[in-house]
């Protein structure tokens, strides 16, 4: 499968998923190296929890030594009120009784390494097709999955190596596209907390370029998604005191 033109990460994944037929959809990236028996734990997790997003632990392949493979930490993902993803800590910071390698919940996804049942992928809204290239699609999916009846779990028995490059990405980043994606995220999923979002990032005040979000709002209503107060109380209480 080869796109006729550059579609960007988010739309490319949408196109790729549309051209598959398996009951489980798995997203990796071309600069990844899957470890031994990485897939079975993800499939087992989805078998037990069909509306879950199962996520492997991300290990590190150093750019200056691609034959090396360093095991990464078992952290959980979150985001700030500026809607930027970060790694706040390991699962013991949220659950003192946690024992490795137990599966553990995470409020947010770091990016595009994940597995989902096809039925839930389609029903829950896939990715926002109005988002271009990349940026904010992971936070959008995270909030939507939790608020609309699903969950996100990191699976330590599944490990995938990821090649990390230095700060210079090697390709042109279109920051205006990333900003527009974030505005779509805020307009659809943070409308009841927009004051907090704007306190953290005044660059989101002008929504004139957000585009048509009517289908995403209709999805939110159709799935009877819970509000952000529910999300903060039940999934991500740390966000309340975040900046």
FINUBA-20186 format. One record per atom (N, C-alpha, C): x, y, z; residue in one letter. Coordinates in steps of 0.001 Angstrom, whole numbers, padded with zeros to 6 digits, always signed. Layout:
REM residues N
XYZA...
***
This chain:
REM residues 243
+000855-001194+000000X+000000+000000+000000X+000887+001238+000000X+000658+002133-000938X+001473+003338-001055X+000567+004504-001408X+000601+005548-000568X-000227+006716-000834X+000298+007478-002047X-000617+008050-002807X-000236+008798-003995X+000453+010105-003647X+000208+010597-002432X+000829+011832-001978X+001106+011720-000484X+001906+012634+000027X+002210+012626+001448X+000951+012960+002240X+000591+012077+003151X-000639+012253+003930X-000365+012649+005378X+000856+012453+005845X+001127+012699+007247X+000793+011487+008088X+001302+011461+009312X+001183+010284+010173X-000264+009897+010456X-001074+010850+010875X-002435+010520+011317X-003283+009970+010185X-003308+010663+009059X-004120+010214+007925X-003561+008923+007330X-002247+008760+007347X-001655+007520+006844X-002128+006324+007661X-002238+006497+008965X-002724+005405+009806X-004197+005115+009538X-004971+006156+009308X-006374+005949+008965X-006502+005161+007670X-005709+005530+006674X-005747+004837+005391X-005280+003401+005545X-004206+003211+006294X-003714+001863+006509X-004735+000972+007190X-005384+001482+008223X-006391+000688+008946X-007563+000319+008050X-007943+001232+007153X-009055+000968+006247X-008736-000149+005257X-007463-000421+005062X-007056-001435+004097X-006650-002748+004755X-007066-002943+005986X-006811-004205+006675X-008130-004901+006971X-008065-006181+007291X-009289-006949+007527X-009284-007707+008847X-008162-007755+009543X-008056-008546+010772X-008935-007971+011879X-009365-008798+012838X-010195-008311+013941X-009431-007437+014924X-008101-007465+014888X-007273-006619+015737X-006370-005767+014856X-006304-004482+015155X-005441-003556+014426X-004267-003182+015333X-003066-003287+014806X-001861-002944+015556X-001109-001865+014788X-000755-000800+015483X+000042+000270+014899X+001443+000254+015496X+002434+000189+014630X+003813+000410+015026X+004361+001534+014145X+005661+001687+014077X+006263+002703+013231X+007470+002094+012537X+007881+002647+011398X+008968+002018+010638X+010307+002016+011362X+010486+002904+012345X+011745+002951+013093X+011604+002214+014418X+010873+001096+014392X+010685+000260+015580X+011206-001147+015323X+011582-001806+016397X+012019-003195+016347X+011296-003948+017454X+010416-004843+017063X+009634-005583+018049X+010489-006624+018749X+010329-006743+020058X+011058-007721+020856X+010363-009082+020747X+010952-010085+021372X+010388-011432+021312X+009008-011468+021949X+008114-012184+021296X+006763-012434+021816X+006086-011147+022294X+006208-010116+021492X+005624-008822+021836X+004127-008768+021571X+003663-009565+020611X+002271-009443+020176X+001290-010198+021064X+001689-011384+021532X+000754-012230+022288X+000174-011532+023520X+000981-010818+024334X+000402-010145+025501X-000630-009075+025136X-000422-008394+024014X-001386-007380+023586X-002712-008027+023179X-002618-009122+022427X-003822-009827+021991X-004583-010386+023192X-003840-010941+024140X-004487-011496+025343X-005207-010398+026122X-004610-009221+026194X-005239-008116+026911X-006535-007698+026235X-006532-007638+024919X-007737-007251+024182X-008809-008328+024233X-008394-009571+024336X-009356-010659+024472X-010124-010513+025785X-009421-010092+026830X-010049-009928+028140X-010819-008618+028243X-010337-007580+027553X-010952-006247+027643X-011117-005668+026240X-012232-005971+025578X-012409-005614+024167X-012432-004119+023874X-012755-003289+024861X-012799-001840+024610X-011565-001142+025189X-010493-001876+025260X-009251-001307+025783X-008280-001034+024635X-007412-000063+024842X-006263+000148+023971X-005067-000445+024690X-004453-001462+024096X-003314-002142+024712X-002020-001572+024132X-001111-001176+025019X+000079-000445+024595X+001340-001176+025072X+002300-001422+024184X+003563-002033+024619X+004447-001022+025338X+005383-001506+026112X+006393-000640+026711X+007411-000269+025629X+007796+000983+025599X+008710+001466+024567X+010150+001367+025076X+010936+000545+024399X+012357+000439+024694X+013142+001365+023766X+014434+001462+023983X+015239+002487+023314X+016297+001856+022412X+016273+002250+021143X+017341+001918+020212X+018124+003208+019981X+019350+003310+020448X+020104+004560+020304X+020431+004846+018838X+020334+006102+018460X+020623+006478+017083X+022077+006215+016720X+022990+006385+017672X+024413+006230+017371X+024885+004782+017460X+023978+003871+017789X+024321+002455+017842X+023049+001640+017650X+022645+001469+016400X+021359+000825+016116X+021367-000674+016405X+022528-001240+016722X+022570-002642+017110X+022318-002818+018613X+022325-001705+019337X+022054-001761+020780X+020550-001759+021031X+020188-002256+022190X+018763-002306+022576X+018712-002130+024091X+018178-000996+024532X+018119-000688+025961X+016681-000739+026452X+016469-001458+027522X+015112-001574+028057X+014681-000254+028690X+013483+000187+028317X+012960+001443+028809X+012190+001282+030112X+011873+002391+030775X+011144+002342+032045X+009662+002055+031828X+009031+001539+032853X+007583+001311+032800X+006876+002523+033400X+006816+003579+032644X+006155+004805+033089X+004716+004849+032593X+003942+005767+033151X+002591+006016+032658X+002556+007387+032002X+001600+007586+031107X+001549+008810+030327X+000468+009765+030795X+000766+011043+030719X-000213+012082+031047X-000050+013265+030112X-000700+014351+030440X-000560+015568+029658X-000863+016760+030548X-000409+017926+030122X-000600+019151+030883X-001851+019876+030383X-002183+020983+031059X-003311+021794+030596X-003002+022479+029269X-001728+022560+028908X-001361+023046+027581X-001540+021942+026531X-002027+020794+026968X-002340+019647+026120X-001096+019029+025495X+000009+019097+026224X+001252+018485+025799X+001481+017195+026582X+001812+016133+025869X+002053+014845+026514X+003345+014877+027335X+003361+014134+028440X+004591+013928+029190X+004513+012620+029973X+005657+012231+030558X+005750+011015+031369X+005873+011427+032831X+004800+011413+033615X+004884+011880+035009X+005618+010954+035961X+005609+009638+035698X+006268+008749+036644X+005941+007292+036382X+006392+006411+037273X+006123+004983+037104X+004813+004622+037808X+004282+003434+037546X+002972+003073+038103X+002920+003052+039628X+004064+002889+040288X+004058+002885+041758X+003751+004273+042321X+003953+005315+041524X+003609+006664+041974X+002100+006850+042060X+001351+005967+041424X-000113+006027+041468X-000711+004879+042262X+000019+003782+042338X-000484+002580+043000X+000662+001925+043767X+000686+002119+045082X+001788+001625+045919X+001883+000102+045912X+000802-000584+045538X+000802-002043+045548X+001185-002637+044196X+001577-001792+043253X+001894-002294+041920X+003104-003226+041950X+003003-004313+041166X+004108-005262+041023X+004374-005507+039543X+005603-005287+039146X+006021-005587+037778X+006007-007096+037571X+005510-007600+036423X+005100-006921+035197X+003586-006821+035023X+002860-006495+036066X+001415-006362+035944X+001060-005277+034922X-000040-005498+034231X-000605-004472+033349X-001077-003311+034207X-000954-002081+033710X-001394-000938+034503X-002045+000123+033618X-003014+000859+034161X-003714+001878+033375X-002867+003125+033182X-003132+003832+032108X-002455+005099+031836X-003471+006094+031300X-003476+007313+031823X-004418+008319+031305X-004194+008675+029846X-002950+008518+029351X-002658+008978+027997X-001678+008073+027280X-001779+008104+025960X-000857+007416+025067X+000279+008347+024683X+001465+007792+024517X+002592+008628+024106X+002576+008888+022608X+001988+007988+021857X+002014+008146+020404X+001311+007008+019715X+001972+006436+018703X+001271+005533+017802X+001544+004059+017949X+002127+003597+019041X+002346+002175+019254X+001199+001642+020102X+000308+000880+019479X-000882+000427+020203X-001584-000685+019439X-002472-001375+020150X-003322-002400+019554X-004755-002181+020019X-005697-002382+019109X-007119-002238+019410X-007913-003276+018618X-009021-003677+019167X-009953-004490+018387X-010578-003603+017318X-010708-004137+016118X-011233-003349+015000X-012605-002742+015313X-013469-003537+015916X-014817-003056+016209X-014777-001807+017087X-013893-001806+018100X-013808-000664+019005X-013079+000507+018343X-012084+000220+017542X-011386+001261+016770X-012384+002065+015934X-013271+001356+015250X-014236+002027+014384X-015337+002718+015188X-015863+002029+016182X-016950+002604+016969X-016501+003831+017757X-015276+003811+018290X-014799+004894+019160X-014321+006119+018388X-014280+006027+017060X-013960+007219+016290X-012594+007259+015647X-011847+006139+015695X-010538+006061+015027X-009662+007256+015412X-009048+007920+014436X-008388+009206+014659X-009267+010296+014066X-009065+011520+014507X-009766+012658+013931X-009226+012888+012522X-010026+012651+011461X-009526+012830+010098X-009234+014283+009747X-009687+015201+010591X-009402+016608+010366X-008042+017039+010876X-007344+016133+011573X-005983+016429+012022X-005005+016050+010916X-004064+016906+010649X-003109+016672+009576X-001719+016394+010137X-000903+015728+009315X+000473+015379+009668X+000502+014691+011037X+001075+015324+012061X+001073+014693+013385X+001052+015778+014461X+000706+015337+015665X+000615+016258+016792X-000776+016284+017376X-000902+015953+018640X-002151+015977+019432X-003065+014792+019174X-002786+013985+018147X-003675+012857+017888X-003632+011854+019032X-002498+011757+019736X-002392+010819+020850X-003196+011285+022063X-003164+012577+022359X-003951+013097+023482X-005434+013052+023142X-005773+013367+021897X-007179+013294+021467X-007723+011891+021657X-006965+010886+021196X-007420+009511+021341X-007508+009119+022816X-006552+009550+023613X-006530+009186+025031X-007782+009666+025758X-008079+010945+025607X-009245+011516+026286X-010532+010888+025764X-010602+010715+024463X-011820+010146+023855X-012048+008709+024310X-011007+007892+024303X-011170+006495+024696X-011676+006386+026126X-011040+007085+027057X-011448+007005+028460X-012853+007556+028669X-013149+008701+028083X-014435+009347+028351X-015606+008674+027649X-015309+007867+026639X-016387+007297+025820X-016574+005801+026028X-016089+005273+027143X-016408+003891+027491X-015274+002902+027404X-014071+003367+027068X-012944+002463+026964X-011900+002718+028030X-010710+002187+027813X-009611+002384+028752X-008298+002175+028008X-007203+002570+028653X-005864+002418+028094X-005020+001661+029110X-004331+000631+028645X-003489-000160+029539X-002118-000363+028911X-001067-000166+029708X+000289-000477+029289X+000595-001913+029701X+001206-002661+028785X+001419-004097+028969X+002921-004384+029016X+003527-004478+030203X+004980-004645+030321X+005539-005915+029687X+004723-006942+029508X+005219-008163+028864X+005350-007999+027360X+004880-006884+026845X+005048-006567+025428X+006021-005397+025319X+007110-005609+024586X+008127-004558+024470X+008512-004359+023006X+008609-003087+022639X+008971-002724+021270X+010053-001658+021323X+011151-001896+020632X+012227-000921+020573X+011901+000210+019614X+012278+001414+019990X+011996+002614+019187X+013304+003374+018985X+013588+003720+017744X+014794+004490+017436X+014537+005955+017741X+015253+006482+018718X+015083+007879+019105X+016164+008731+018456X+015718+009763+017766X+016635+010689+017116X+016891+011885+018022X+017907+012680+017722X+018164+013889+018508X+017098+014944+018260X+017242+016085+018891X+016224+017136+018804X+015939+017532+017364X+016944+017541+016522X+016750+017842+015105X+016138+016624+014428X+014905+016747+013959X+014162+015593+013468X+014605+015095+012109X+015238+015963+011310X+015639+015540+009982X+014590+015791+008928X+013456+016331+009314X+012427+016705+008348X+011781+018002+008808X+011056+018622+007915X+010447+019915+008215X+009182+019736+009040X+009121+020409+010164X+007909+020411+010988X+007093+021650+010682X+005814+021445+010476X+004909+022553+010196X+004156+022876+011492X+004687+023820+012230X+004146+024121+013557X+002726+024659+013497X+002363+025304+012385X+000996+025798+012257X+000009+024644+012166X+000441+023522+011587X-000414+022341+011514X-000565+021723+012896X+000538+021634+013631X+000470+021101+014990X-000441+021951+015867X-000378+023278+015696X-001229+024174+016488X-002696+023968+016134X-002975+023791+014861X-004363+023577+014432X-004902+022262+014985X-004080+021215+014982X-004508+019945+015553X-004872+020110+017024X-004045+020852+017746X-004297+021057+019166X-005585+021843+019385X-005875+022781+018518X-007116+023546+018622X-008329+022637+018420X-008234+021697+017490X-009337+020751+017283X-009536+019896+018527X-008450+019444+019110X-008518+018686+020356X-009215+019495+021442X-008805+020746+021609X-009374+021592+022661X-010842+021887+022416X-011204+022186+021177X-012570+022586+020850X-013561+021452+021072X-013140+020223+020790X-014066+019088+020905X-014088+018521+022320X-012933+018358+022941X-012853+017583+024173X-012577+018399+025426X-012270+019677+025272X-012001+020515+026442X-012867+021768+026458X-014007+021709+025785X-014883+022875+025723X-015368+023288+027105X-015499+022324+028028X-015951+022633+029384X-014805+023031+030308X-013570+022996+029798X-012401+023383+030589X-011509+024348+029801X-012106+025069+028865X-011321+025912+027987X-010571+027002+028745X-011141+027489+029837X-010468+028529+030607X-009129+028026+031127X-009096+026787+031633X-007839+026220+032132X-006842+026031+030992X-007332+025583+029839X-006468+025360+028688X-005846+026674+028215X-006654+027722+028138X-006149+029009+027654X-005193+029663+028653X-005374+029391+029923X-004412+029873+030917X-003028+029285+030659X-003013+028051+030169X-001747+027361+029918X-001170+027668+028544X-002031+027987+027585X-001562+028241+026217X-002487+029247+025539X-002110+030525+025582X-002904+031585+024963X-002902+031479+023439X-002002+030695+022897X-001957+030529+021453X-003154+029795+020890X-003998+029256+021777X-005178+028521+021326X-006440+029378+021310X-006309+030658+021590X-007488+031525+021672X-008182+031689+020331X-007429+031834+019266X-008009+032049+017940X-008378+030713+017323X-009666+030400+017284X-010154+029132+016756X-010653+029254+015311X-010309+030321+014636X-010843+030568+013305X-010377+029536+012272X-009265+028856+012551X-008738+027900+011582X-008961+026449+012000X-009849+026221+012958X-010016+024876+013499X-010688+023929+012511X-011469+024481+011567X-012160+023637+010604X-013477+023105+011140X-014093+022232+010383X-015390+021659+010738X-015201+020556+011782X-015758+020740+012952X-015653+019736+014017X-017012+019117+014340X-017996+019363+013491X-019360+018905+013777X-019441+017382+013884X-018698+016652+013044X-018744+015193+013105X-018125+014665+014390X-017083+015332+014884X-016452+014883+016126X-017348+015177+017323X-018049+016290+017296X-018992+016597+018368X-020158+015618+018328X-020608+015266+017119X-021687+014286+016978X-021247+012927+017510X-019984+012577+017272X-019442+011324+017815X-019473+011355+019335X-019044+012456+019920X-019038+012604+021376X-020439+012432+021948X-021426+012992+021278X-022809+012880+021750X-023369+011490+021518X-023035+010895+020376X-023554+009562+020056X-023050+008510+021029X-021801+008630+021432X-021216+007672+022378X-021527+008009+023833X-022230+009131+024035X-022599+009580+025383X-021363+009664+026284X-020361+010356+025769X-019088+010453+026477X-019219+011300+027744X-018486+010915+028743X-018497+011638+030015X-017702+012930+029884X-017897+013847+030844X-017230+015148+030755X-015835+015091+031384X-015128+016230+031303X-013759+016264+031816X-013708+016145+033330X-014727+016590+034035X-014744+016434+035490X-014689+014956+035855X-015445+014140+035128X-015414+012691+035363X-014022+012153+035078X-013427+012588+033967X-012102+012107+033582X-011059+012441+034644X-011111+013671+035145X-010148+014088+036165X-010347+013294+037453X-011579+013124+037871X-011866+012438+039124X-011515+010953+039063X-011825+010292+037952X-011742+008838+037881X-010513+008298+037157X-009907+009113+036299X-008803+008629+035479X-007511+009368+035744X-007579+010688+035844X-006363+011497+035876X-006473+012627+036893X-006579+012298+038183X-006697+013344+039204X-005468+014249+039272X-004326+013754+038800X-003100+014571+038813X-003222+015805+037917X-004126+015749+036958X-004285+016893+036054X-004788+018122+036780X-005556+017935+037828X-006153+019049+038559X-005091+020021+039053X-003965+019515+039469X-002898+020382+040005X-001775+020601+038992X-001969+020110+037779X-000966+020310+036744X-001044+021716+036196X-000011+022164+035490X+000024+023503+034909X-000228+023436+033414X
***
